[in-house]
Amino acid sequence: MPTPVLEMCLGEDGAPARLTQVSELLSAVREHQAYSVLRKRLRTGTDACSNLSLTLCHTKTGLPRYTLTVQDCSPGAKVPRSNHFAIFIVPQGSETAWLYSSTEGRRQLAASANFRRLIVVAMHRNQEYTDMQAVQSELSPMVMDLAPRGMPANQQVNTWI
């Protein structure tokens, strides 16, 4: 029996990726379905007690590269109208510090940042990063999918390092 051609195309302008086994294709489809469910959940709203995180892997090696944790402010918090969304990039090597690795620490970080939604980005130790500008460029297309509902399309996203 001939080997089937298995390809998966991500998005309208993405190049098709050829896969060698049906199990790889099924795994990739499940990952994208889980990501779609996460995005839907974030659009319909979360609360300060939610602890949603997403691990982004290197496209070539498949190893974890970033962990993004979504931290929303508490419903009663007085957040300025323009402070919809920000990204905080954890200094490399500090990802195990209480402030970044614990739920309570991230809540405190989000409260001091004073944004409706804060994405805390941890860089994995077994990866190499050129510089912070390269990290921001690499993450830029992905983090906008995590923006809160109602954020204006032309809103500038703050990045803290």
Phi and psi in radians as a Rosetta constraint file:
Dihedral C 1 N 2 CA 2 C 2 CIRCULARHARMONIC -1.189 0.35
Dihedral N 2 CA 2 C 2 N 3 CIRCULARHARMONIC 2.661 0.35
Dihedral C 2 N 3 CA 3 C 3 CIRCULARHARMONIC -1.318 0.35
Dihedral N 3 CA 3 C 3 N 4 CIRCULARHARMONIC 2.245 0.35
Dihedral C 3 N 4 CA 4 C 4 CIRCULARHARMONIC -1.250 0.35
Dihedral N 4 CA 4 C 4 N 5 CIRCULARHARMONIC 2.640 0.35
Dihedral C 4 N 5 CA 5 C 5 CIRCULARHARMONIC -1.558 0.35
Dihedral N 5 CA 5 C 5 N 6 CIRCULARHARMONIC 2.096 0.35
Dihedral C 5 N 6 CA 6 C 6 CIRCULARHARMONIC -2.021 0.35
Dihedral N 6 CA 6 C 6 N 7 CIRCULARHARMONIC 2.063 0.35
Dihedral C 6 N 7 CA 7 C 7 CIRCULARHARMONIC -2.357 0.35
Dihedral N 7 CA 7 C 7 N 8 CIRCULARHARMONIC 2.592 0.35
Dihedral C 7 N 8 CA 8 C 8 CIRCULARHARMONIC -2.332 0.35
Dihedral N 8 CA 8 C 8 N 9 CIRCULARHARMONIC 2.281 0.35
Dihedral C 8 N 9 CA 9 C 9 CIRCULARHARMONIC -1.944 0.35
Dihedral N 9 CA 9 C 9 N 10 CIRCULARHARMONIC 2.221 0.35
Dihedral C 9 N 10 CA 10 C 10 CIRCULARHARMONIC -1.782 0.35
Dihedral N 10 CA 10 C 10 N 11 CIRCULARHARMONIC 1.920 0.35
Dihedral C 10 N 11 CA 11 C 11 CIRCULARHARMONIC 1.420 0.35
Dihedral N 11 CA 11 C 11 N 12 CIRCULARHARMONIC 3.022 0.35
Dihedral C 11 N 12 CA 12 C 12 CIRCULARHARMONIC -1.253 0.35
Dihedral N 12 CA 12 C 12 N 13 CIRCULARHARMONIC -0.591 0.35
Dihedral C 12 N 13 CA 13 C 13 CIRCULARHARMONIC -1.916 0.35
Dihedral N 13 CA 13 C 13 N 14 CIRCULARHARMONIC 0.194 0.35
Dihedral C 13 N 14 CA 14 C 14 CIRCULARHARMONIC -1.429 0.35
Dihedral N 14 CA 14 C 14 N 15 CIRCULARHARMONIC 2.533 0.35
Dihedral C 14 N 15 CA 15 C 15 CIRCULARHARMONIC -1.342 0.35
Dihedral N 15 CA 15 C 15 N 16 CIRCULARHARMONIC 2.483 0.35
Dihedral C 15 N 16 CA 16 C 16 CIRCULARHARMONIC -1.144 0.35
Dihedral N 16 CA 16 C 16 N 17 CIRCULARHARMONIC 2.454 0.35
Dihedral C 16 N 17 CA 17 C 17 CIRCULARHARMONIC -1.835 0.35
Dihedral N 17 CA 17 C 17 N 18 CIRCULARHARMONIC 2.252 0.35
Dihedral C 17 N 18 CA 18 C 18 CIRCULARHARMONIC -1.546 0.35
Dihedral N 18 CA 18 C 18 N 19 CIRCULARHARMONIC 2.315 0.35
Dihedral C 18 N 19 CA 19 C 19 CIRCULARHARMONIC -2.030 0.35
Dihedral N 19 CA 19 C 19 N 20 CIRCULARHARMONIC 2.645 0.35
Dihedral C 19 N 20 CA 20 C 20 CIRCULARHARMONIC -1.662 0.35
Dihedral N 20 CA 20 C 20 N 21 CIRCULARHARMONIC -0.412 0.35
Dihedral C 20 N 21 CA 21 C 21 CIRCULARHARMONIC -2.294 0.35
Dihedral N 21 CA 21 C 21 N 22 CIRCULARHARMONIC 2.641 0.35
Dihedral C 21 N 22 CA 22 C 22 CIRCULARHARMONIC -1.069 0.35
Dihedral N 22 CA 22 C 22 N 23 CIRCULARHARMONIC -0.654 0.35
Dihedral C 22 N 23 CA 23 C 23 CIRCULARHARMONIC -1.073 0.35
Dihedral N 23 CA 23 C 23 N 24 CIRCULARHARMONIC -0.630 0.35
Dihedral C 23 N 24 CA 24 C 24 CIRCULARHARMONIC -1.133 0.35
Dihedral N 24 CA 24 C 24 N 25 CIRCULARHARMONIC -0.742 0.35
Dihedral C 24 N 25 CA 25 C 25 CIRCULARHARMONIC -1.118 0.35
Dihedral N 25 CA 25 C 25 N 26 CIRCULARHARMONIC -0.788 0.35
Dihedral C 25 N 26 CA 26 C 26 CIRCULARHARMONIC -1.091 0.35
Dihedral N 26 CA 26 C 26 N 27 CIRCULARHARMONIC -0.712 0.35
Dihedral C 26 N 27 CA 27 C 27 CIRCULARHARMONIC -1.103 0.35
Dihedral N 27 CA 27 C 27 N 28 CIRCULARHARMONIC -0.761 0.35
Dihedral C 27 N 28 CA 28 C 28 CIRCULARHARMONIC -1.123 0.35
Dihedral N 28 CA 28 C 28 N 29 CIRCULARHARMONIC -0.711 0.35
Dihedral C 28 N 29 CA 29 C 29 CIRCULARHARMONIC -1.122 0.35
Dihedral N 29 CA 29 C 29 N 30 CIRCULARHARMONIC -0.759 0.35
Dihedral C 29 N 30 CA 30 C 30 CIRCULARHARMONIC -1.078 0.35
Dihedral N 30 CA 30 C 30 N 31 CIRCULARHARMONIC -0.705 0.35
Dihedral C 30 N 31 CA 31 C 31 CIRCULARHARMONIC -1.059 0.35
Dihedral N 31 CA 31 C 31 N 32 CIRCULARHARMONIC -0.766 0.35
Dihedral C 31 N 32 CA 32 C 32 CIRCULARHARMONIC -1.236 0.35
Dihedral N 32 CA 32 C 32 N 33 CIRCULARHARMONIC -0.568 0.35
Dihedral C 32 N 33 CA 33 C 33 CIRCULARHARMONIC -1.155 0.35
Dihedral N 33 CA 33 C 33 N 34 CIRCULARHARMONIC -0.767 0.35
Dihedral C 33 N 34 CA 34 C 34 CIRCULARHARMONIC -1.087 0.35
Dihedral N 34 CA 34 C 34 N 35 CIRCULARHARMONIC -0.693 0.35
Dihedral C 34 N 35 CA 35 C 35 CIRCULARHARMONIC -1.127 0.35
Dihedral N 35 CA 35 C 35 N 36 CIRCULARHARMONIC -0.702 0.35
Dihedral C 35 N 36 CA 36 C 36 CIRCULARHARMONIC -1.106 0.35
Dihedral N 36 CA 36 C 36 N 37 CIRCULARHARMONIC -0.693 0.35
Dihedral C 36 N 37 CA 37 C 37 CIRCULARHARMONIC -1.124 0.35
Dihedral N 37 CA 37 C 37 N 38 CIRCULARHARMONIC -0.744 0.35
Dihedral C 37 N 38 CA 38 C 38 CIRCULARHARMONIC -1.058 0.35
Dihedral N 38 CA 38 C 38 N 39 CIRCULARHARMONIC -0.823 0.35
Dihedral C 38 N 39 CA 39 C 39 CIRCULARHARMONIC -1.060 0.35
Dihedral N 39 CA 39 C 39 N 40 CIRCULARHARMONIC -0.729 0.35
Dihedral C 39 N 40 CA 40 C 40 CIRCULARHARMONIC -1.084 0.35
Dihedral N 40 CA 40 C 40 N 41 CIRCULARHARMONIC -0.766 0.35
Dihedral C 40 N 41 CA 41 C 41 CIRCULARHARMONIC -1.085 0.35
Dihedral N 41 CA 41 C 41 N 42 CIRCULARHARMONIC -0.708 0.35
Dihedral C 41 N 42 CA 42 C 42 CIRCULARHARMONIC -1.194 0.35
Dihedral N 42 CA 42 C 42 N 43 CIRCULARHARMONIC -0.583 0.35
Dihedral C 42 N 43 CA 43 C 43 CIRCULARHARMONIC -1.252 0.35
Dihedral N 43 CA 43 C 43 N 44 CIRCULARHARMONIC -0.577 0.35
Dihedral C 43 N 44 CA 44 C 44 CIRCULARHARMONIC -1.457 0.35
Dihedral N 44 CA 44 C 44 N 45 CIRCULARHARMONIC -0.159 0.35
Dihedral C 44 N 45 CA 45 C 45 CIRCULARHARMONIC 1.932 0.35
Dihedral N 45 CA 45 C 45 N 46 CIRCULARHARMONIC 2.498 0.35
Dihedral C 45 N 46 CA 46 C 46 CIRCULARHARMONIC -2.244 0.35
Dihedral N 46 CA 46 C 46 N 47 CIRCULARHARMONIC -3.117 0.35
Dihedral C 46 N 47 CA 47 C 47 CIRCULARHARMONIC -2.245 0.35
Dihedral N 47 CA 47 C 47 N 48 CIRCULARHARMONIC 3.074 0.35
Dihedral C 47 N 48 CA 48 C 48 CIRCULARHARMONIC -1.122 0.35
Dihedral N 48 CA 48 C 48 N 49 CIRCULARHARMONIC -0.377 0.35
Dihedral C 48 N 49 CA 49 C 49 CIRCULARHARMONIC -1.466 0.35
Dihedral N 49 CA 49 C 49 N 50 CIRCULARHARMONIC -0.255 0.35
Dihedral C 49 N 50 CA 50 C 50 CIRCULARHARMONIC -1.148 0.35
Dihedral N 50 CA 50 C 50 N 51 CIRCULARHARMONIC 2.563 0.35
Dihedral C 50 N 51 CA 51 C 51 CIRCULARHARMONIC -2.293 0.35
Dihedral N 51 CA 51 C 51 N 52 CIRCULARHARMONIC 1.182 0.35
Dihedral C 51 N 52 CA 52 C 52 CIRCULARHARMONIC -1.549 0.35
Dihedral N 52 CA 52 C 52 N 53 CIRCULARHARMONIC 2.298 0.35
Dihedral C 52 N 53 CA 53 C 53 CIRCULARHARMONIC -2.422 0.35
Dihedral N 53 CA 53 C 53 N 54 CIRCULARHARMONIC 2.793 0.35
Dihedral C 53 N 54 CA 54 C 54 CIRCULARHARMONIC -2.457 0.35
Dihedral N 54 CA 54 C 54 N 55 CIRCULARHARMONIC 2.300 0.35
Dihedral C 54 N 55 CA 55 C 55 CIRCULARHARMONIC -1.839 0.35
Dihedral N 55 CA 55 C 55 N 56 CIRCULARHARMONIC 2.173 0.35
Dihedral C 55 N 56 CA 56 C 56 CIRCULARHARMONIC -1.745 0.35
Dihedral N 56 CA 56 C 56 N 57 CIRCULARHARMONIC 2.307 0.35
Dihedral C 56 N 57 CA 57 C 57 CIRCULARHARMONIC -1.859 0.35
Dihedral N 57 CA 57 C 57 N 58 CIRCULARHARMONIC 2.725 0.35
Dihedral C 57 N 58 CA 58 C 58 CIRCULARHARMONIC -1.137 0.35
Dihedral N 58 CA 58 C 58 N 59 CIRCULARHARMONIC 2.348 0.35
Dihedral C 58 N 59 CA 59 C 59 CIRCULARHARMONIC -1.138 0.35
Dihedral N 59 CA 59 C 59 N 60 CIRCULARHARMONIC -0.562 0.35
Dihedral C 59 N 60 CA 60 C 60 CIRCULARHARMONIC -1.569 0.35
Dihedral N 60 CA 60 C 60 N 61 CIRCULARHARMONIC -0.753 0.35
Dihedral C 60 N 61 CA 61 C 61 CIRCULARHARMONIC -1.603 0.35
Dihedral N 61 CA 61 C 61 N 62 CIRCULARHARMONIC -0.416 0.35
Dihedral C 61 N 62 CA 62 C 62 CIRCULARHARMONIC 1.379 0.35
Dihedral N 62 CA 62 C 62 N 63 CIRCULARHARMONIC 0.032 0.35
Dihedral C 62 N 63 CA 63 C 63 CIRCULARHARMONIC -1.394 0.35
Dihedral N 63 CA 63 C 63 N 64 CIRCULARHARMONIC 2.580 0.35
Dihedral C 63 N 64 CA 64 C 64 CIRCULARHARMONIC -1.007 0.35
Dihedral N 64 CA 64 C 64 N 65 CIRCULARHARMONIC 2.321 0.35
Dihedral C 64 N 65 CA 65 C 65 CIRCULARHARMONIC -1.995 0.35
Dihedral N 65 CA 65 C 65 N 66 CIRCULARHARMONIC -0.773 0.35
Dihedral C 65 N 66 CA 66 C 66 CIRCULARHARMONIC -2.381 0.35
Dihedral N 66 CA 66 C 66 N 67 CIRCULARHARMONIC 2.609 0.35
Dihedral C 66 N 67 CA 67 C 67 CIRCULARHARMONIC -2.092 0.35
Dihedral N 67 CA 67 C 67 N 68 CIRCULARHARMONIC 2.143 0.35
Dihedral C 67 N 68 CA 68 C 68 CIRCULARHARMONIC -1.865 0.35
Dihedral N 68 CA 68 C 68 N 69 CIRCULARHARMONIC 2.177 0.35
Dihedral C 68 N 69 CA 69 C 69 CIRCULARHARMONIC -2.030 0.35
Dihedral N 69 CA 69 C 69 N 70 CIRCULARHARMONIC 2.266 0.35
Dihedral C 69 N 70 CA 70 C 70 CIRCULARHARMONIC -1.612 0.35
Dihedral N 70 CA 70 C 70 N 71 CIRCULARHARMONIC 2.179 0.35
Dihedral C 70 N 71 CA 71 C 71 CIRCULARHARMONIC -2.224 0.35
Dihedral N 71 CA 71 C 71 N 72 CIRCULARHARMONIC 1.956 0.35
Dihedral C 71 N 72 CA 72 C 72 CIRCULARHARMONIC -1.592 0.35
Dihedral N 72 CA 72 C 72 N 73 CIRCULARHARMONIC 2.653 0.35
Dihedral C 72 N 73 CA 73 C 73 CIRCULARHARMONIC -1.302 0.35
Dihedral N 73 CA 73 C 73 N 74 CIRCULARHARMONIC 2.830 0.35
Dihedral C 73 N 74 CA 74 C 74 CIRCULARHARMONIC -1.206 0.35
Dihedral N 74 CA 74 C 74 N 75 CIRCULARHARMONIC 2.628 0.35
Dihedral C 74 N 75 CA 75 C 75 CIRCULARHARMONIC -1.006 0.35
Dihedral N 75 CA 75 C 75 N 76 CIRCULARHARMONIC -0.551 0.35
Dihedral C 75 N 76 CA 76 C 76 CIRCULARHARMONIC -1.515 0.35
Dihedral N 76 CA 76 C 76 N 77 CIRCULARHARMONIC -0.025 0.35
Dihedral C 76 N 77 CA 77 C 77 CIRCULARHARMONIC -1.191 0.35
Dihedral N 77 CA 77 C 77 N 78 CIRCULARHARMONIC 2.463 0.35
Dihedral C 77 N 78 CA 78 C 78 CIRCULARHARMONIC -1.629 0.35
Dihedral N 78 CA 78 C 78 N 79 CIRCULARHARMONIC 1.705 0.35
Dihedral C 78 N 79 CA 79 C 79 CIRCULARHARMONIC -1.865 0.35
Dihedral N 79 CA 79 C 79 N 80 CIRCULARHARMONIC 2.312 0.35
Dihedral C 79 N 80 CA 80 C 80 CIRCULARHARMONIC -0.963 0.35
Dihedral N 80 CA 80 C 80 N 81 CIRCULARHARMONIC 2.531 0.35
Dihedral C 80 N 81 CA 81 C 81 CIRCULARHARMONIC -0.982 0.35
Dihedral N 81 CA 81 C 81 N 82 CIRCULARHARMONIC -0.597 0.35
Dihedral C 81 N 82 CA 82 C 82 CIRCULARHARMONIC -1.445 0.35
Dihedral N 82 CA 82 C 82 N 83 CIRCULARHARMONIC -0.162 0.35
Dihedral C 82 N 83 CA 83 C 83 CIRCULARHARMONIC -1.597 0.35
Dihedral N 83 CA 83 C 83 N 84 CIRCULARHARMONIC 1.293 0.35
Dihedral C 83 N 84 CA 84 C 84 CIRCULARHARMONIC -1.413 0.35
Dihedral N 84 CA 84 C 84 N 85 CIRCULARHARMONIC -0.791 0.35
Dihedral C 84 N 85 CA 85 C 85 CIRCULARHARMONIC -2.712 0.35
Dihedral N 85 CA 85 C 85 N 86 CIRCULARHARMONIC 2.376 0.35
Dihedral C 85 N 86 CA 86 C 86 CIRCULARHARMONIC -2.552 0.35
Dihedral N 86 CA 86 C 86 N 87 CIRCULARHARMONIC 2.757 0.35
Dihedral C 86 N 87 CA 87 C 87 CIRCULARHARMONIC -2.094 0.35
Dihedral N 87 CA 87 C 87 N 88 CIRCULARHARMONIC 2.290 0.35
Dihedral C 87 N 88 CA 88 C 88 CIRCULARHARMONIC -2.006 0.35
Dihedral N 88 CA 88 C 88 N 89 CIRCULARHARMONIC 2.082 0.35
Dihedral C 88 N 89 CA 89 C 89 CIRCULARHARMONIC -1.684 0.35
Dihedral N 89 CA 89 C 89 N 90 CIRCULARHARMONIC 2.050 0.35
Dihedral C 89 N 90 CA 90 C 90 CIRCULARHARMONIC -1.191 0.35
Dihedral N 90 CA 90 C 90 N 91 CIRCULARHARMONIC 2.321 0.35
Dihedral C 90 N 91 CA 91 C 91 CIRCULARHARMONIC -0.997 0.35
Dihedral N 91 CA 91 C 91 N 92 CIRCULARHARMONIC 2.357 0.35
Dihedral C 91 N 92 CA 92 C 92 CIRCULARHARMONIC -1.021 0.35
Dihedral N 92 CA 92 C 92 N 93 CIRCULARHARMONIC 2.290 0.35
Dihedral C 92 N 93 CA 93 C 93 CIRCULARHARMONIC 1.668 0.35
Dihedral N 93 CA 93 C 93 N 94 CIRCULARHARMONIC -0.180 0.35
Dihedral C 93 N 94 CA 94 C 94 CIRCULARHARMONIC -1.841 0.35
Dihedral N 94 CA 94 C 94 N 95 CIRCULARHARMONIC 0.141 0.35
Dihedral C 94 N 95 CA 95 C 95 CIRCULARHARMONIC -1.132 0.35
Dihedral N 95 CA 95 C 95 N 96 CIRCULARHARMONIC -0.303 0.35
Dihedral C 95 N 96 CA 96 C 96 CIRCULARHARMONIC -1.647 0.35
Dihedral N 96 CA 96 C 96 N 97 CIRCULARHARMONIC -0.032 0.35
Dihedral C 96 N 97 CA 97 C 97 CIRCULARHARMONIC -1.111 0.35
Dihedral N 97 CA 97 C 97 N 98 CIRCULARHARMONIC 2.558 0.35
Dihedral C 97 N 98 CA 98 C 98 CIRCULARHARMONIC -0.924 0.35
Dihedral N 98 CA 98 C 98 N 99 CIRCULARHARMONIC -0.745 0.35
Dihedral C 98 N 99 CA 99 C 99 CIRCULARHARMONIC -1.033 0.35
Dihedral N 99 CA 99 C 99 N 100 CIRCULARHARMONIC -0.576 0.35
Dihedral C 99 N 100 CA 100 C 100 CIRCULARHARMONIC -1.786 0.35
Dihedral N 100 CA 100 C 100 N 101 CIRCULARHARMONIC -0.452 0.35
Dihedral C 100 N 101 CA 101 C 101 CIRCULARHARMONIC -1.734 0.35
Dihedral N 101 CA 101 C 101 N 102 CIRCULARHARMONIC -0.268 0.35
Dihedral C 101 N 102 CA 102 C 102 CIRCULARHARMONIC -1.868 0.35
Dihedral N 102 CA 102 C 102 N 103 CIRCULARHARMONIC 2.670 0.35
Dihedral C 102 N 103 CA 103 C 103 CIRCULARHARMONIC -1.060 0.35
Dihedral N 103 CA 103 C 103 N 104 CIRCULARHARMONIC -0.801 0.35
Dihedral C 103 N 104 CA 104 C 104 CIRCULARHARMONIC -1.124 0.35
Dihedral N 104 CA 104 C 104 N 105 CIRCULARHARMONIC -0.685 0.35
Dihedral C 104 N 105 CA 105 C 105 CIRCULARHARMONIC -1.092 0.35
Dihedral N 105 CA 105 C 105 N 106 CIRCULARHARMONIC -0.774 0.35
Dihedral C 105 N 106 CA 106 C 106 CIRCULARHARMONIC -1.151 0.35
Dihedral N 106 CA 106 C 106 N 107 CIRCULARHARMONIC -0.599 0.35
Dihedral C 106 N 107 CA 107 C 107 CIRCULARHARMONIC -1.094 0.35
Dihedral N 107 CA 107 C 107 N 108 CIRCULARHARMONIC -0.741 0.35
Dihedral C 107 N 108 CA 108 C 108 CIRCULARHARMONIC -1.138 0.35
Dihedral N 108 CA 108 C 108 N 109 CIRCULARHARMONIC -0.734 0.35
Dihedral C 108 N 109 CA 109 C 109 CIRCULARHARMONIC -1.071 0.35
Dihedral N 109 CA 109 C 109 N 110 CIRCULARHARMONIC -0.778 0.35
Dihedral C 109 N 110 CA 110 C 110 CIRCULARHARMONIC -1.127 0.35
Dihedral N 110 CA 110 C 110 N 111 CIRCULARHARMONIC -0.689 0.35
Dihedral C 110 N 111 CA 111 C 111 CIRCULARHARMONIC -1.119 0.35
Dihedral N 111 CA 111 C 111 N 112 CIRCULARHARMONIC -0.714 0.35
Dihedral C 111 N 112 CA 112 C 112 CIRCULARHARMONIC -1.290 0.35
Dihedral N 112 CA 112 C 112 N 113 CIRCULARHARMONIC -0.486 0.35
Dihedral C 112 N 113 CA 113 C 113 CIRCULARHARMONIC -1.248 0.35
Dihedral N 113 CA 113 C 113 N 114 CIRCULARHARMONIC -0.554 0.35
Dihedral C 113 N 114 CA 114 C 114 CIRCULARHARMONIC 1.111 0.35
Dihedral N 114 CA 114 C 114 N 115 CIRCULARHARMONIC 0.836 0.35
Dihedral C 114 N 115 CA 115 C 115 CIRCULARHARMONIC -2.147 0.35
Dihedral N 115 CA 115 C 115 N 116 CIRCULARHARMONIC 2.690 0.35
Dihedral C 115 N 116 CA 116 C 116 CIRCULARHARMONIC -1.060 0.35
Dihedral N 116 CA 116 C 116 N 117 CIRCULARHARMONIC -0.703 0.35
Dihedral C 116 N 117 CA 117 C 117 CIRCULARHARMONIC -2.413 0.35
Dihedral N 117 CA 117 C 117 N 118 CIRCULARHARMONIC 2.322 0.35
Dihedral C 117 N 118 CA 118 C 118 CIRCULARHARMONIC -2.108 0.35
Dihedral N 118 CA 118 C 118 N 119 CIRCULARHARMONIC 2.265 0.35
Dihedral C 118 N 119 CA 119 C 119 CIRCULARHARMONIC -1.789 0.35
Dihedral N 119 CA 119 C 119 N 120 CIRCULARHARMONIC 2.079 0.35
Dihedral C 119 N 120 CA 120 C 120 CIRCULARHARMONIC -1.696 0.35
Dihedral N 120 CA 120 C 120 N 121 CIRCULARHARMONIC 2.075 0.35
Dihedral C 120 N 121 CA 121 C 121 CIRCULARHARMONIC -1.885 0.35
Dihedral N 121 CA 121 C 121 N 122 CIRCULARHARMONIC 2.104 0.35
Dihedral C 121 N 122 CA 122 C 122 CIRCULARHARMONIC -1.875 0.35
Dihedral N 122 CA 122 C 122 N 123 CIRCULARHARMONIC 2.289 0.35
Dihedral C 122 N 123 CA 123 C 123 CIRCULARHARMONIC -1.581 0.35
Dihedral N 123 CA 123 C 123 N 124 CIRCULARHARMONIC 2.373 0.35
Dihedral C 123 N 124 CA 124 C 124 CIRCULARHARMONIC -1.365 0.35
Dihedral N 124 CA 124 C 124 N 125 CIRCULARHARMONIC 2.516 0.35
Dihedral C 124 N 125 CA 125 C 125 CIRCULARHARMONIC -1.172 0.35
Dihedral N 125 CA 125 C 125 N 126 CIRCULARHARMONIC -0.511 0.35
Dihedral C 125 N 126 CA 126 C 126 CIRCULARHARMONIC -1.505 0.35
Dihedral N 126 CA 126 C 126 N 127 CIRCULARHARMONIC 0.299 0.35
Dihedral C 126 N 127 CA 127 C 127 CIRCULARHARMONIC -2.055 0.35
Dihedral N 127 CA 127 C 127 N 128 CIRCULARHARMONIC 2.712 0.35
Dihedral C 127 N 128 CA 128 C 128 CIRCULARHARMONIC -1.869 0.35
Dihedral N 128 CA 128 C 128 N 129 CIRCULARHARMONIC 2.395 0.35
Dihedral C 128 N 129 CA 129 C 129 CIRCULARHARMONIC -2.194 0.35
Dihedral N 129 CA 129 C 129 N 130 CIRCULARHARMONIC 2.277 0.35
Dihedral C 129 N 130 CA 130 C 130 CIRCULARHARMONIC -1.100 0.35
Dihedral N 130 CA 130 C 130 N 131 CIRCULARHARMONIC -1.043 0.35
Dihedral C 130 N 131 CA 131 C 131 CIRCULARHARMONIC -2.860 0.35
Dihedral N 131 CA 131 C 131 N 132 CIRCULARHARMONIC 3.087 0.35
Dihedral C 131 N 132 CA 132 C 132 CIRCULARHARMONIC -1.159 0.35
Dihedral N 132 CA 132 C 132 N 133 CIRCULARHARMONIC -0.577 0.35
Dihedral C 132 N 133 CA 133 C 133 CIRCULARHARMONIC -1.110 0.35
Dihedral N 133 CA 133 C 133 N 134 CIRCULARHARMONIC -0.711 0.35
Dihedral C 133 N 134 CA 134 C 134 CIRCULARHARMONIC -1.157 0.35
Dihedral N 134 CA 134 C 134 N 135 CIRCULARHARMONIC -0.667 0.35
Dihedral C 134 N 135 CA 135 C 135 CIRCULARHARMONIC -1.100 0.35
Dihedral N 135 CA 135 C 135 N 136 CIRCULARHARMONIC -0.816 0.35
Dihedral C 135 N 136 CA 136 C 136 CIRCULARHARMONIC -1.062 0.35
Dihedral N 136 CA 136 C 136 N 137 CIRCULARHARMONIC -0.739 0.35
Dihedral C 136 N 137 CA 137 C 137 CIRCULARHARMONIC -1.127 0.35
Dihedral N 137 CA 137 C 137 N 138 CIRCULARHARMONIC -0.703 0.35
Dihedral C 137 N 138 CA 138 C 138 CIRCULARHARMONIC -1.159 0.35
Dihedral N 138 CA 138 C 138 N 139 CIRCULARHARMONIC -0.666 0.35
Dihedral C 138 N 139 CA 139 C 139 CIRCULARHARMONIC -1.472 0.35
Dihedral N 139 CA 139 C 139 N 140 CIRCULARHARMONIC -0.391 0.35
Dihedral C 139 N 140 CA 140 C 140 CIRCULARHARMONIC -0.869 0.35
Dihedral N 140 CA 140 C 140 N 141 CIRCULARHARMONIC -0.871 0.35
Dihedral C 140 N 141 CA 141 C 141 CIRCULARHARMONIC -1.137 0.35
Dihedral N 141 CA 141 C 141 N 142 CIRCULARHARMONIC -0.536 0.35
Dihedral C 141 N 142 CA 142 C 142 CIRCULARHARMONIC -1.404 0.35
Dihedral N 142 CA 142 C 142 N 143 CIRCULARHARMONIC -0.732 0.35
Dihedral C 142 N 143 CA 143 C 143 CIRCULARHARMONIC -1.188 0.35
Dihedral N 143 CA 143 C 143 N 144 CIRCULARHARMONIC -0.449 0.35
Dihedral C 143 N 144 CA 144 C 144 CIRCULARHARMONIC -1.156 0.35
Dihedral N 144 CA 144 C 144 N 145 CIRCULARHARMONIC -0.424 0.35
Dihedral C 144 N 145 CA 145 C 145 CIRCULARHARMONIC -1.175 0.35
Dihedral N 145 CA 145 C 145 N 146 CIRCULARHARMONIC -0.306 0.35
Dihedral C 145 N 146 CA 146 C 146 CIRCULARHARMONIC -1.741 0.35
Dihedral N 146 CA 146 C 146 N 147 CIRCULARHARMONIC 0.085 0.35
Dihedral C 146 N 147 CA 147 C 147 CIRCULARHARMONIC -1.114 0.35
Dihedral N 147 CA 147 C 147 N 148 CIRCULARHARMONIC 2.618 0.35
Dihedral C 147 N 148 CA 148 C 148 CIRCULARHARMONIC -1.232 0.35
Dihedral N 148 CA 148 C 148 N 149 CIRCULARHARMONIC 2.727 0.35
Dihedral C 148 N 149 CA 149 C 149 CIRCULARHARMONIC -1.076 0.35
Dihedral N 149 CA 149 C 149 N 150 CIRCULARHARMONIC 2.448 0.35
Dihedral C 149 N 150 CA 150 C 150 CIRCULARHARMONIC 1.538 0.35
Dihedral N 150 CA 150 C 150 N 151 CIRCULARHARMONIC 0.009 0.35
Dihedral C 150 N 151 CA 151 C 151 CIRCULARHARMONIC -1.308 0.35
Dihedral N 151 CA 151 C 151 N 152 CIRCULARHARMONIC 2.250 0.35
Dihedral C 151 N 152 CA 152 C 152 CIRCULARHARMONIC -1.033 0.35
Dihedral N 152 CA 152 C 152 N 153 CIRCULARHARMONIC 2.502 0.35
Dihedral C 152 N 153 CA 153 C 153 CIRCULARHARMONIC -1.074 0.35
Dihedral N 153 CA 153 C 153 N 154 CIRCULARHARMONIC -0.561 0.35
Dihedral C 153 N 154 CA 154 C 154 CIRCULARHARMONIC -1.641 0.35
Dihedral N 154 CA 154 C 154 N 155 CIRCULARHARMONIC 0.190 0.35
Dihedral C 154 N 155 CA 155 C 155 CIRCULARHARMONIC -1.172 0.35
Dihedral N 155 CA 155 C 155 N 156 CIRCULARHARMONIC 2.294 0.35
Dihedral C 155 N 156 CA 156 C 156 CIRCULARHARMONIC -1.304 0.35
Dihedral N 156 CA 156 C 156 N 157 CIRCULARHARMONIC 2.327 0.35
Dihedral C 156 N 157 CA 157 C 157 CIRCULARHARMONIC -1.703 0.35
Dihedral N 157 CA 157 C 157 N 158 CIRCULARHARMONIC 2.228 0.35
Dihedral C 157 N 158 CA 158 C 158 CIRCULARHARMONIC -1.432 0.35
Dihedral N 158 CA 158 C 158 N 159 CIRCULARHARMONIC 2.397 0.35
Dihedral C 158 N 159 CA 159 C 159 CIRCULARHARMONIC -2.125 0.35
Dihedral N 159 CA 159 C 159 N 160 CIRCULARHARMONIC 2.208 0.35
Dihedral C 159 N 160 CA 160 C 160 CIRCULARHARMONIC -1.984 0.35
Dihedral N 160 CA 160 C 160 N 161 CIRCULARHARMONIC 2.452 0.35
